[in-house]
Amino acid sequence: MTKQEIIEKVNTLLVEEFEIAEQLLTPEASLKQDLEIDSLDFVDIVVLIDREFGFKPQATELKTVKTLGEFYDYIEAHI
C-alpha cells in the first residue's frame, strides 16, 4: 500500500466515522486540538486501524502521535 493510499483511506475513515470536515485533514493538523479527537475516539481508531490495515496499534505508541502527518507515518511504518 502506498503512502497516498494510506492517506486517502485514513481521511475517508475520519470523515465517515468521526464526521471531521475534509478541509481540516492536513498533515499539520493536530489530532487533539484541530480535529478534536479525544481519548474515546482513539479507542475507536484502534479498532478501525486493526480492521482496515491489519495491525493493532499500541496505546503507548499512539500517545506519541500528535499530528495527522505523524499518524500517516505511524501506519505506514507498521504495515
C-alpha positions in Angstrom: 0.0 0.0 0.0 1.4 3.4 -1.0 1.6 6.4 1.3 -1.1 8.1 -0.8 -3.4 5.1 -0.4 -2.9 5.3 3.4 -3.7 9.0 3.4 -6.8 8.5 1.4 -8.1 5.6 3.5 -7.4 7.4 6.8 -9.0 10.6 5.6 -12.1 8.7 4.4 -12.3 7.0 7.8 -12.0 10.3 9.7 -14.7 11.9 7.5 -17.1 9.0 7.6 -16.6 7.7 11.2 -15.9 10.9 13.1 -17.6 13.5 10.8 -14.5 15.6 10.5 -14.6 18.2 7.8 -12.4 17.1 4.9 -10.7 20.6 4.6 -9.3 20.1 8.2 -7.4 17.0 7.1 -3.9 18.4 6.5 -0.6 16.7 7.6 0.0 19.6 10.1 -3.4 19.2 11.8 -3.2 18.4 15.5 -5.3 15.3 16.3 -6.5 16.6 19.6 -6.8 20.4 19.0 -7.6 20.8 15.3 -9.5 17.5 14.7 -10.9 17.3 18.3 -10.2 13.6 18.6 -10.5 12.6 22.3 -9.4 9.5 24.2 -12.7 7.7 23.5 -12.2 8.4 19.8 -8.7 6.8 20.0 -10.3 3.6 21.2 -12.4 3.5 18.0 -9.4 4.4 15.9 -7.5 1.4 17.2 -10.4 -0.8 16.1 -10.6 0.9 12.7 -6.8 0.5 12.1 -7.0 -3.1 13.0 -9.9 -3.7 10.6 -8.6 -1.5 7.7 -4.8 -2.1 8.0 -4.4 -5.4 9.7 -2.5 -4.5 12.8 -3.5 -3.4 16.3 -1.7 -0.2 17.4 -0.4 0.0 21.0 -1.9 2.8 23.1 1.5 3.9 24.3 2.8 4.3 20.8 -0.3 6.3 19.7 0.2 8.7 22.6 3.3 10.0 20.8 1.4 10.7 17.6 0.4 14.4 17.7 -0.4 15.4 14.1 -2.2 13.8 11.2 1.0 13.6 9.3 2.6 11.6 12.1 -0.4 9.3 12.1 0.0 8.6 8.4 3.7 7.8 9.0 2.9 5.6 12.0 0.5 3.5 9.9 3.0 3.3 7.0 5.7 2.1 9.4 3.5 -0.7 10.7 2.0 -2.3 7.6 
